[in-house]
Amino acid sequence: MIRLPTASALVFLSILHFFSFAGEGTTLPPEELTEKYRNTAPVQWGEHVSGTAARIASEGKEVALTFDACGGKKGSAVDRELLDFLKRERIPATLFLSGRWLAKNRETARELAADPLFEIGNHGAEHRPLSVTGRSAYGIPGTESVSGAAREIEANARLLEEITGKRPRYFRSGTNHYDEVAVKVAAELGHVSVSHSHNGDGGASYSKKKIVDGLLSLRGGEIVLFHMNRPEGRTAEGLKEAVPLLRKKGFRFVKLGEWPLVIEGRSPEP
């Protein structure tokens, strides 16, 4: 009997591939990144640190919907109802896919990437908080070093490029937690670290009413965080009710790549 590699094995192989071709597609190889930031200690930790983007630079009614696919034992499913709704209503979105989720859903990822409605982002090889000191969030240990942060980003970037044919530009860490040094590492690897201004579904735990009420409170320029890997949640139901109402108010949905981002501590990106 042929045994297929497990999700953890696929991520491990991706990490090995990263170190085998350290300089390919990166600004600096891992050893130079480690040396560059050796004496740089982070002072910030959380969802909104220097260098992250939490809004788009819109003075109108543009809103960016983003959807995380986290993976793992309870999070490797696909919310087909949600994706079908986005397609049917022609709602552009940015989808952040983790290596754990990709291990179970390669063909789905390929199909989503082929749809011009969607933009694919990097959600990390192992869905870990992005830290250079091992900080944790929600009980999930973060990456422990500069090289660990680089592995978390680059291994999944290469896997996404292998599956979709395109290297991702945007990165969101597992749990959406960062320190500011790790964000600089992401930038060295060609990624913009994306947070959010509105938590749309609370990890797919919110009620339909809470999702709808939150969406109807949006202002232009928001980046909204949802999940697309938990079909048992109420995310699809909430969006189905709120989207027509938002459109009546004049809101327009965009992908991250269609609009300049507001970067914490800097002027909006061009």
C-alpha positions in Angstrom: 0.0 0.0 0.0 1.3 3.5 -0.9 1.4 5.8 2.0 0.8 9.5 1.3 2.9 12.0 3.4 1.2 13.6 6.4 0.5 17.3 6.7 3.4 17.7 9.1 5.7 15.8 6.7 4.7 18.1 3.8 5.5 21.2 5.8 8.8 19.6 6.9 9.7 18.9 3.3 8.9 22.4 2.4 11.2 23.7 5.1 14.0 21.5 3.9 13.4 22.8 0.4 13.7 26.3 1.7 17.1 25.7 3.3 18.4 23.8 0.2 17.8 26.9 -1.9 18.2 29.6 0.7 18.9 32.5 -1.5 16.4 31.8 -4.3 13.6 34.3 -4.4 14.7 36.1 -1.1 16.3 39.4 -0.4 18.7 37.8 2.1 19.5 34.1 2.8 18.6 32.9 6.4 22.1 33.2 7.8 22.4 36.8 6.7 18.9 37.6 8.0 20.0 36.1 11.4 23.2 38.2 11.4 21.4 41.4 10.4 18.9 41.2 13.2 21.1 39.5 15.8 21.2 42.4 18.2 17.7 43.7 17.5 15.3 42.9 20.3 11.6 43.3 19.7 9.6 45.7 22.0 6.1 45.2 20.4 3.9 42.2 20.4 0.3 41.8 19.2 -2.0 42.2 16.3 -1.1 45.8 15.4 2.7 46.4 15.5 4.9 48.6 13.4 5.1 47.5 9.8 1.7 45.7 9.7 -1.2 46.8 7.6 -4.7 47.0 9.2 -6.5 49.2 6.7 -6.5 50.1 3.0 -5.9 53.8 2.1 -9.5 54.5 1.0 -11.4 57.7 1.8 -14.5 56.2 0.1 -16.4 53.1 0.8 -14.0 50.4 -0.3 -13.6 47.4 2.1 -11.2 44.5 1.9 -12.6 41.1 2.9 -9.9 38.6 3.9 -10.4 34.9 4.8 -8.0 32.7 6.7 -7.6 28.9 6.2 -5.8 27.8 9.3 -5.6 24.0 9.0 -4.9 21.5 11.8 -7.1 18.8 13.3 -10.2 20.9 13.6 -9.6 23.5 10.9 -8.7 21.8 7.5 -12.2 21.8 6.1 -13.5 24.1 3.3 -16.6 26.3 3.8 -18.1 25.6 0.4 -21.2 27.6 1.1 -19.1 30.7 1.8 -16.9 30.3 -1.3 -19.9 29.6 -3.5 -21.6 32.8 -2.2 -18.5 34.9 -2.9 -18.3 33.5 -6.4 -22.1 33.9 -7.1 -22.1 37.5 -5.9 -18.8 38.3 -7.5 -17.2 39.5 -4.3 -13.4 39.9 -4.5 -11.4 38.6 -1.6 -7.9 37.8 -0.3 -7.5 34.2 0.9 -4.7 33.4 3.4 -3.8 29.7 3.2 -1.6 27.9 5.7 0.7 25.0 4.9 -1.4 22.8 7.2 -4.6 23.6 5.3 -2.8 23.2 1.9 -1.7 19.7 2.9 -5.3 18.6 2.8 -6.6 21.0 0.1 -4.1 21.4 -2.7 -6.6 21.0 -5.5 -9.0 23.5 -3.9 -6.1 25.9 -3.5 -5.2 25.5 -7.2 -8.9 26.2 -8.2 -9.2 29.2 -6.0 -5.9 30.7 -7.3 -7.1 30.3 -10.9 -10.2 32.4 -10.2 -9.4 36.1 -10.8 -11.9 37.0 -8.1 -9.5 35.8 -5.5 -6.0 36.7 -4.4 -3.9 34.2 -2.5 -2.0 35.2 0.6 0.5 33.3 2.9 -0.8 32.1 6.3 2.4 30.4 7.3 3.8 26.9 7.1 2.6 25.8 10.5 0.1 28.5 11.4 2.3 30.0 14.2 2.5 33.5 15.7 5.4 35.3 14.1 8.0 36.0 16.7 11.8 36.1 17.0 11.8 35.1 20.7 9.2 32.4 20.9 6.2 34.5 22.2 2.9 32.7 22.2 -0.7 33.7 21.4 -3.9 31.8 22.5 -1.6 29.0 23.7 0.1 28.5 20.4 3.9 28.8 20.5 5.4 31.3 18.2 8.5 31.0 16.0 11.6 31.1 18.2 14.1 33.0 16.2 14.8 35.1 13.1 15.5 31.9 11.1 12.4 30.3 12.5 10.3 33.2 11.4 11.9 33.1 8.0 11.1 29.4 7.7 7.5 29.9 8.7 7.1 32.5 5.9 9.3 31.1 3.1 8.4 27.4 3.3 4.8 28.2 2.7 5.5 30.9 0.1 7.4 28.3 -1.9 4.6 25.7 -1.4 2.0 28.3 -2.6 4.1 29.2 -5.6 4.4 25.5 -6.4 0.7 24.9 -6.2 -0.6 28.2 -7.7 2.2 29.3 -10.0 2.5 32.6 -8.2 4.5 33.8 -5.2 2.3 35.5 -2.6 2.9 39.1 -1.6 0.8 39.3 1.6 1.4 37.4 4.8 -0.8 36.9 7.9 0.7 35.0 10.8 -1.2 32.2 12.6 -3.2 34.0 15.3 -2.5 37.3 13.6 0.2 38.0 16.2 3.6 39.5 15.4 6.6 41.3 16.9 8.0 44.2 14.9 11.4 42.4 14.2 9.6 39.4 12.7 7.6 41.8 10.5 10.9 43.2 9.2 12.0 39.6 8.4 8.8 39.1 6.4 9.5 42.3 4.5 13.0 41.0 3.7 11.3 38.0 2.2 9.1 40.2 0.0 5.9 40.0 2.1 3.6 42.7 3.5 2.4 41.6 7.0 -1.4 42.1 7.1 -3.5 42.4 10.3 -7.1 43.7 10.3 -9.2 46.5 11.5 -12.4 44.4 12.1 -12.7 40.9 13.4 -15.5 39.5 11.3 -16.2 36.2 12.8 -14.1 35.6 15.9 -12.5 32.5 14.6 -15.8 31.3 13.1 -17.3 31.4 16.6 -19.6 34.5 16.3 -23.3 34.2 16.0 -25.0 35.3 12.7 -26.3 38.4 14.5 -22.9 39.4 15.8 -21.4 39.0 12.3 -24.1 41.0 10.7 -24.1 43.8 13.3 -20.3 44.1 13.0 -20.4 44.3 9.2 -23.1 46.9 9.2 -20.9 49.1 11.5 -18.0 49.1 8.9 -16.4 52.3 7.6 -14.5 52.7 4.3 -10.9 51.4 4.4 -11.5 48.5 6.7 -9.7 45.2 6.4 -12.0 42.5 7.7 -10.8 39.1 9.0 -13.0 36.0 8.4 -12.3 32.2 8.3 -13.0 29.9 5.4 -12.0 26.6 7.0 -14.8 26.2 9.5 -18.1 25.5 7.7 -19.8 24.7 11.0 -19.6 28.5 11.8 -22.0 31.2 10.8 -19.7 33.2 8.6 -21.5 32.4 5.3 -24.9 33.1 6.8 -23.8 36.5 8.2 -22.3 37.6 4.9 -25.3 36.5 3.0 -27.5 38.9 5.1 -25.0 41.8 5.4 -23.6 42.0 1.9 -26.8 43.2 0.1 -27.3 45.8 2.9 -23.7 47.0 2.6 -24.0 47.3 -1.2 -27.2 49.4 -0.8 -25.1 51.7 1.4 -22.6 52.1 -1.4 -19.8 49.8 -0.2 -17.5 48.2 -2.6 -15.4 45.1 -2.0 -11.7 44.9 -3.1 -8.7 42.6 -2.9 -5.7 43.9 -0.9 -3.7 44.1 -4.1 -6.2 46.5 -5.7 -5.6 49.3 -3.2 -2.8 50.9 -1.3 -2.4 49.7 2.3 -2.0 51.8 5.4 1.2 50.5 7.2 1.6 51.1 10.9 4.3 53.7 11.5 4.7 54.6 7.8 2.9 56.4 5.0 0.5 54.4 2.9 2.2 52.0 0.5 2.1 53.1 -3.2 
